[in-house]
């Protein structure tokens, strides 16, 4: 892959990059199915190769997913005013998928958390939990009826239920929380200012902490996002070291993926990270406006995307999450939307 082109809208991208950094300071190897995809949707790799990843849709408001104003009025737990425009995404930066395939979003610019229940076609939003108003929600996670939100400006993680009731706050042992991941009965929080990761139990009690500032294995330089896979690995985006580090559940270093550079397999500013059901690791790069796919050993398998506002193009992609059936959701922050893809290949 040659050097990446300049972003499609330099003024907009520069503004968004400053905004995002303020809070968080092709390939071969994936075996495809034996038949090509006939859909006109963008696909990677492009024809004549068999597609591994296809574009599904983009959404930035309830109407984009078939939810009407009358349905919104019935199911919303909170909304700004009475106009449907109050539900629109402003600049989503964090995304997570729960066990049922529902999509959670942290929207820093709007100071809201959104939950899109894919199966029930419901769209809920909150600007607060109990009496705590969100200031800068940057990451989100959900299990069952509990939603966890990392608020960078408040320097805490807030847990609440889908009725908006505050359950508890984690306002200790954190400087500037930026990423969340659920692994077993633990909630892992990346601390971008503390250059570490802290694990809590599901009631907010601290269990362990690992990492310090540095460039060696297990050290960080502004860790941002986190993800867990089904094999017990925790993956952490080590942003200013231009890599993703892989750990076990106890914080023991296992491997690293990527390094600084401007060609395939390297990163400019890695952000969101996620793992599909086959163990492929997806990493969003907010400088190069693309998604790169690796195996756990760090071998590049595929890259997709580029700068722009079209399908499969990005304007500072940030968070990324993958459902159990391999639907891939990317928080396309400066395009004010979420893009949905699907992996359709084989292991």
Secondary structure, 3 states (H helix, E strand, C coil): CCCCCCCCCHHHHHHHHHHHHHHHCCCCCCCCCCCCCCCCCCEECCCCCCCCEEEEEEECCHHHHCCCHHHHHHHCCCCCCCCHHHHCCCCEEEEEECCCCCEEEEECCCCEEEEEECCCCEEEEECEECCEECCCEEEEEEECCEEEEEECCCCEEEEEECCCCEEEEECCCCCCEEEEEEECCEEEEEECCCCEEEEEECCCCEEEEECCECCCCCCECCEEEEEECCCCCEEEEEHHHCEEEEECCCCCEEEEECCECCCCCCECCEEEEEECCCCCEEEEECCCCEEEEECCCCCEEEEEECECCCCCCECCEEEEEECCCCEEEEEEHHHCEEEEEEECCCC
